């Protein structure tokens, strides 16, 4: 798949969203900017973490990989682990 195709698919998938969240917004921005210009803000996932868990959320994040048999540094697994962590911490 060429980069133009990836850009078009991502641009389509992001249509209607104002922001995406990442555990490393700097790297997400760098990666996306290599593909092209996107009209979306990349925010730190810590903005979604309840204040009581600000210092410990990464432990929950790591636990999700083990609990759900996920592989770290695979984009889809990392995103799922983040989503599961936020859901867990918000319901805690």
Buried (B, 14 or more C-beta within 10 A) or exposed (E): EEEEEEBEEBBEEBEEEEEBBBBEBEEBBEEBEEBEEBEBEBBBBEEBBEEEBEEEBEEBBEBBBEEEEBEEEEEEBBBBBBBBBBEBBEEE
